[in-house]
Amino acid sequence: PAIYNITMLTLLASLANKLIVFNRLPQVPYRTMIDWYVDTSFLCQVLSLGSAVIRDWYSDHSSTSLRYGLFGLNAGIFVIFHIVFLWRLRVHGEDVQDWRDRANAVTNVYDVAPNSSNGADAGVSPRGA
């Protein structure tokens, strides 16, 4: 059916997007938030395709309860995934701000005098020394 064509096309487009975008991002030895987001989105798309297959295999097309149940399951997974992701993004933003505040506190302890000739630091000395 057409739903399979649309879903497979969406999966292929998502995979191509992942390959193109991630080749342009700096490579790090750990999974970033964007890695988790893209992989989980891809999983949601696979679950959507699985739901369409289940609907076609186990019911006739007039069965609205199974169709609505699978739609509710997919929509619920999608909404919960985004709520969790946005919560983690907010927590991560708070952590980054905390790191910046700590770095500024440490930096303010030292005087950094730029060298006028080449722009490099001429020297670092603790304040009050």
ChimeraX commands (.cxc) that place a marker at each C-alpha (Angstrom):
marker #1 position 0.00,0.00,0.00 radius 0.5
marker #1 position 0.90,3.65,-0.29 radius 0.5
marker #1 position 1.59,3.96,3.44 radius 0.5
marker #1 position 4.56,1.60,3.04 radius 0.5
marker #1 position 5.98,3.67,0.19 radius 0.5
marker #1 position 5.66,6.90,2.15 radius 0.5
marker #1 position 7.14,5.38,5.31 radius 0.5
marker #1 position 10.06,3.77,3.50 radius 0.5
marker #1 position 10.76,7.02,1.63 radius 0.5
marker #1 position 10.75,8.89,4.94 radius 0.5
marker #1 position 13.11,6.32,6.48 radius 0.5
marker #1 position 15.51,6.59,3.55 radius 0.5
marker #1 position 15.42,10.39,3.66 radius 0.5
marker #1 position 16.14,10.32,7.40 radius 0.5
marker #1 position 19.03,7.93,6.90 radius 0.5
marker #1 position 20.49,10.07,4.11 radius 0.5
marker #1 position 20.10,13.18,6.25 radius 0.5
marker #1 position 21.88,11.47,9.15 radius 0.5
marker #1 position 24.79,10.39,6.96 radius 0.5
marker #1 position 25.22,13.81,5.36 radius 0.5
marker #1 position 24.83,15.88,8.52 radius 0.5
marker #1 position 26.94,13.67,10.77 radius 0.5
marker #1 position 29.82,13.61,8.29 radius 0.5
marker #1 position 30.01,17.40,8.66 radius 0.5
marker #1 position 29.90,17.43,12.47 radius 0.5
marker #1 position 33.05,17.01,14.55 radius 0.5
marker #1 position 33.63,13.40,15.52 radius 0.5
marker #1 position 33.62,12.78,19.27 radius 0.5
marker #1 position 34.12,9.47,21.12 radius 0.5
marker #1 position 30.75,9.69,22.90 radius 0.5
marker #1 position 27.09,10.00,21.91 radius 0.5
marker #1 position 25.80,13.54,21.84 radius 0.5
marker #1 position 22.22,14.68,22.35 radius 0.5
marker #1 position 21.72,15.01,18.60 radius 0.5
marker #1 position 22.84,11.37,18.18 radius 0.5
marker #1 position 20.21,10.25,20.68 radius 0.5
marker #1 position 17.54,12.43,19.09 radius 0.5
marker #1 position 18.15,11.27,15.52 radius 0.5
marker #1 position 18.44,7.60,16.47 radius 0.5
marker #1 position 15.28,7.68,18.58 radius 0.5
marker #1 position 13.42,9.51,15.80 radius 0.5
marker #1 position 14.55,6.82,13.40 radius 0.5
marker #1 position 13.30,4.16,15.83 radius 0.5
marker #1 position 9.91,5.93,16.01 radius 0.5
marker #1 position 9.70,5.80,12.22 radius 0.5
marker #1 position 10.49,2.06,12.22 radius 0.5
marker #1 position 7.79,1.53,14.88 radius 0.5
marker #1 position 5.35,3.44,12.67 radius 0.5
marker #1 position 6.14,1.13,9.77 radius 0.5
marker #1 position 5.74,-1.87,12.07 radius 0.5
marker #1 position 2.36,-0.57,13.19 radius 0.5
marker #1 position 1.21,-0.31,9.58 radius 0.5
marker #1 position 2.34,-3.88,8.90 radius 0.5
marker #1 position 0.61,-5.17,12.05 radius 0.5
marker #1 position -2.57,-3.34,11.09 radius 0.5
marker #1 position -2.57,-4.90,7.64 radius 0.5
marker #1 position -1.68,-8.44,8.77 radius 0.5
marker #1 position -3.95,-8.80,11.77 radius 0.5
marker #1 position -7.08,-6.97,10.85 radius 0.5
marker #1 position -9.35,-6.11,8.06 radius 0.5
marker #1 position -9.34,-2.52,6.93 radius 0.5
marker #1 position -12.65,-1.83,8.63 radius 0.5
marker #1 position -11.19,-2.44,12.13 radius 0.5
marker #1 position -10.97,1.06,13.54 radius 0.5
marker #1 position -10.14,0.04,17.12 radius 0.5
marker #1 position -6.79,-1.50,16.14 radius 0.5
marker #1 position -6.02,1.43,13.85 radius 0.5
marker #1 position -6.78,3.98,16.58 radius 0.5
marker #1 position -4.94,1.91,19.18 radius 0.5
marker #1 position -1.77,1.76,17.08 radius 0.5
marker #1 position -2.06,5.44,16.24 radius 0.5
marker #1 position -2.43,6.26,19.94 radius 0.5
marker #1 position 0.58,4.09,20.77 radius 0.5
marker #1 position 2.73,5.80,18.13 radius 0.5
marker #1 position 1.55,9.27,19.10 radius 0.5
marker #1 position 2.13,8.51,22.79 radius 0.5
marker #1 position 5.67,7.29,22.14 radius 0.5
marker #1 position 6.34,10.39,20.03 radius 0.5
marker #1 position 5.01,12.79,22.68 radius 0.5
marker #1 position 6.80,11.07,25.58 radius 0.5
marker #1 position 10.04,11.00,23.60 radius 0.5
marker #1 position 9.87,14.75,22.95 radius 0.5
marker #1 position 8.94,15.58,26.54 radius 0.5
marker #1 position 11.92,13.58,27.83 radius 0.5
marker #1 position 14.22,15.09,25.22 radius 0.5
marker #1 position 13.16,18.67,26.00 radius 0.5
marker #1 position 13.58,18.01,29.73 radius 0.5
marker #1 position 17.11,16.64,29.14 radius 0.5
marker #1 position 17.89,19.63,26.93 radius 0.5
marker #1 position 16.81,22.02,29.69 radius 0.5
marker #1 position 18.89,20.16,32.28 radius 0.5
marker #1 position 21.87,20.19,29.92 radius 0.5
marker #1 position 21.46,23.95,29.43 radius 0.5
marker #1 position 21.52,24.45,33.20 radius 0.5
marker #1 position 24.69,22.34,33.43 radius 0.5
marker #1 position 26.38,24.36,30.69 radius 0.5
marker #1 position 25.49,27.62,32.44 radius 0.5
marker #1 position 26.90,26.23,35.70 radius 0.5
marker #1 position 30.14,25.27,33.91 radius 0.5
marker #1 position 30.39,28.76,32.42 radius 0.5
marker #1 position 29.83,30.39,35.81 radius 0.5
marker #1 position 32.53,28.23,37.39 radius 0.5
marker #1 position 34.96,28.96,34.55 radius 0.5
marker #1 position 34.30,32.70,34.90 radius 0.5
marker #1 position 34.85,32.50,38.66 radius 0.5
marker #1 position 38.21,30.80,38.14 radius 0.5
marker #1 position 39.18,33.20,35.35 radius 0.5
marker #1 position 38.34,36.23,37.50 radius 0.5
marker #1 position 40.88,35.07,40.09 radius 0.5
marker #1 position 43.69,35.71,37.60 radius 0.5
marker #1 position 44.71,38.84,35.73 radius 0.5
marker #1 position 45.26,38.12,32.06 radius 0.5
marker #1 position 47.24,40.86,30.35 radius 0.5
marker #1 position 47.24,40.57,26.56 radius 0.5
marker #1 position 50.49,41.18,24.72 radius 0.5
marker #1 position 49.97,44.06,22.33 radius 0.5
marker #1 position 52.50,42.76,19.78 radius 0.5
marker #1 position 51.01,39.37,18.92 radius 0.5
marker #1 position 47.76,39.14,20.85 radius 0.5
marker #1 position 49.01,36.29,23.06 radius 0.5
marker #1 position 48.84,36.37,26.83 radius 0.5
marker #1 position 51.84,38.19,28.26 radius 0.5
marker #1 position 51.48,36.50,31.57 radius 0.5
marker #1 position 49.08,35.30,34.17 radius 0.5
marker #1 position 49.39,36.33,37.78 radius 0.5
marker #1 position 46.98,35.88,40.67 radius 0.5
marker #1 position 45.17,38.99,41.79 radius 0.5
marker #1 position 46.58,40.67,44.82 radius 0.5
marker #1 position 50.06,39.26,44.25 radius 0.5
marker link #1:1,2 radius 0.2
marker link #1:2,3 radius 0.2
marker link #1:3,4 radius 0.2
marker link #1:4,5 radius 0.2
marker link #1:5,6 radius 0.2
marker link #1:6,7 radius 0.2
marker link #1:7,8 radius 0.2
marker link #1:8,9 radius 0.2
marker link #1:9,10 radius 0.2
marker link #1:10,11 radius 0.2
marker link #1:11,12 radius 0.2
marker link #1:12,13 radius 0.2
marker link #1:13,14 radius 0.2
marker link #1:14,15 radius 0.2
marker link #1:15,16 radius 0.2
marker link #1:16,17 radius 0.2
marker link #1:17,18 radius 0.2
marker link #1:18,19 radius 0.2
marker link #1:19,20 radius 0.2
marker link #1:20,21 radius 0.2
marker link #1:21,22 radius 0.2
marker link #1:22,23 radius 0.2
marker link #1:23,24 radius 0.2
marker link #1:24,25 radius 0.2
marker link #1:25,26 radius 0.2
marker link #1:26,27 radius 0.2
marker link #1:27,28 radius 0.2
marker link #1:28,29 radius 0.2
marker link #1:29,30 radius 0.2
marker link #1:30,31 radius 0.2
marker link #1:31,32 radius 0.2
marker link #1:32,33 radius 0.2
marker link #1:33,34 radius 0.2
marker link #1:34,35 radius 0.2
marker link #1:35,36 radius 0.2
marker link #1:36,37 radius 0.2
marker link #1:37,38 radius 0.2
marker link #1:38,39 radius 0.2
marker link #1:39,40 radius 0.2
marker link #1:40,41 radius 0.2
marker link #1:41,42 radius 0.2
marker link #1:42,43 radius 0.2
marker link #1:43,44 radius 0.2
marker link #1:44,45 radius 0.2
marker link #1:45,46 radius 0.2
marker link #1:46,47 radius 0.2
marker link #1:47,48 radius 0.2
marker link #1:48,49 radius 0.2
marker link #1:49,50 radius 0.2
marker link #1:50,51 radius 0.2
marker link #1:51,52 radius 0.2
marker link #1:52,53 radius 0.2
marker link #1:53,54 radius 0.2
marker link #1:54,55 radius 0.2
marker link #1:55,56 radius 0.2
marker link #1:56,57 radius 0.2
marker link #1:57,58 radius 0.2
marker link #1:58,59 radius 0.2
marker link #1:59,60 radius 0.2
marker link #1:60,61 radius 0.2
marker link #1:61,62 radius 0.2
marker link #1:62,63 radius 0.2
marker link #1:63,64 radius 0.2
marker link #1:64,65 radius 0.2
marker link #1:65,66 radius 0.2
marker link #1:66,67 radius 0.2
marker link #1:67,68 radius 0.2
marker link #1:68,69 radius 0.2
marker link #1:69,70 radius 0.2
marker link #1:70,71 radius 0.2
marker link #1:71,72 radius 0.2
marker link #1:72,73 radius 0.2
marker link #1:73,74 radius 0.2
marker link #1:74,75 radius 0.2
marker link #1:75,76 radius 0.2
marker link #1:76,77 radius 0.2
marker link #1:77,78 radius 0.2
marker link #1:78,79 radius 0.2
marker link #1:79,80 radius 0.2
marker link #1:80,81 radius 0.2
marker link #1:81,82 radius 0.2
marker link #1:82,83 radius 0.2
marker link #1:83,84 radius 0.2
marker link #1:84,85 radius 0.2
marker link #1:85,86 radius 0.2
marker link #1:86,87 radius 0.2
marker link #1:87,88 radius 0.2
marker link #1:88,89 radius 0.2
marker link #1:89,90 radius 0.2
marker link #1:90,91 radius 0.2
marker link #1:91,92 radius 0.2
marker link #1:92,93 radius 0.2
marker link #1:93,94 radius 0.2
marker link #1:94,95 radius 0.2
marker link #1:95,96 radius 0.2
marker link #1:96,97 radius 0.2
marker link #1:97,98 radius 0.2
marker link #1:98,99 radius 0.2
marker link #1:99,100 radius 0.2
marker link #1:100,101 radius 0.2
marker link #1:101,102 radius 0.2
marker link #1:102,103 radius 0.2
marker link #1:103,104 radius 0.2
marker link #1:104,105 radius 0.2
marker link #1:105,106 radius 0.2
marker link #1:106,107 radius 0.2
marker link #1:107,108 radius 0.2
marker link #1:108,109 radius 0.2
marker link #1:109,110 radius 0.2
marker link #1:110,111 radius 0.2
marker link #1:111,112 radius 0.2
marker link #1:112,113 radius 0.2
marker link #1:113,114 radius 0.2
marker link #1:114,115 radius 0.2
marker link #1:115,116 radius 0.2
marker link #1:116,117 radius 0.2
marker link #1:117,118 radius 0.2
marker link #1:118,119 radius 0.2
marker link #1:119,120 radius 0.2
marker link #1:120,121 radius 0.2
marker link #1:121,122 radius 0.2
marker link #1:122,123 radius 0.2
marker link #1:123,124 radius 0.2
marker link #1:124,125 radius 0.2
marker link #1:125,126 radius 0.2
marker link #1:126,127 radius 0.2
marker link #1:127,128 radius 0.2
marker link #1:128,129 radius 0.2
view
